[in-house]
Amino acid sequence: MRKEQEMLDVILTVAKEDKRIRAVYMNGSRTNPNVPKDIFQDYDIVYVVTETMSFIQDEEWISVFGDLLMIQEPDKNDKLLGMDVNLNRSYCYLMLFKDGNRIDLHIQTEEVMREEYGQDSLTIPLLDKDAVLPAIPESTDVDYHVTWPEKARFEGACNEFWWCMQNVGKGLWRDELPYAKGMFEQVVRRPLDQIVSWWISMQQDFVMSPGKMGKYFKTYLPEHYWDLYKKTYAGPGVEESWEAVFAACELFRTLAREVAENLSYEYPEADDRNMTVYLERVRELPRDAEGIF
């Protein structure tokens, strides 16, 4: 597997030797000093080019980066689906190579660069042939810090969690696992993870990021909370799913109460109490039940 310096050398050599490429900059985790480096980090690279179409029309030019294992071209896919995509402004190649390295490469015109450059606080310039890249602050992950939640956002997260739990319970009682698990993972987990993120960030005075999709939860949660969080992931059975539901309820109420107390908000104790009773009742309902209560 090629090392970081070797990959950057390839990326910059291509840019230096191609007159169409006038500048290069990088986004993403490799620009973030707070992120531990590992072999799966990709290279989020942007080439500022004089025009895009000659690149797009030449399907072979990206071979200079290495032997491809797989590629995705989102703009091409969107175009084929009839979406309004202006390929004259920018284009994206997501490339995974046979040595395990990955480059997410965007080509964009100078016009697009001036609209987007520096909008992501995790940005560093790598090459600027014509001095076209504007001055920007030093790369930082400040854009990804979890911010202090306004009262309405906190109350909304609590309401969404407890309200949508009834749908999970309904799906489990009906033995409709796709619905129940979809509702849990796609709907209920969002406010759960939001509360976890707020709680973690609260411990750090709201100057950190728990990572995309909570990937650093394990790092920042105390072991007993992390163990409880893991229990919110269920196996394939209905009973296992019920165990995950009540683990999620326990974790949510514990952390949300602490967040509420710290921010001088009110935790919805009545909703918690009422929905917990409701879920316990639904779990025990026989299949031939003619009423819930």
Secondary structure, DSSP 8 states (H G I E B T S, - for coil): ---HHHHHHHHHHHHHH-TTEEEEEEESGGG-TTS---TT--EEEEEEES-SHHHHH-TTGGGGG--EEEEE-HHHHHHHTT----TTTEEEEEEEETTS-EEEEEEEEHHHHHHHTTSSSSEEEEEETTS-S-------SGGGS-----HHHHHHHHHHHHHHHHHHHHHHHTT-HHHHHHHIIIIIHHHHHHHHHHHHHHHTTT-----GGGTTHHHHS-HHHHHHHHTTS--SSHHHHHHHHHHHHHHHHHHHHHHHHHHT----HHHHHHHHHHHHHHHH--TT-S---
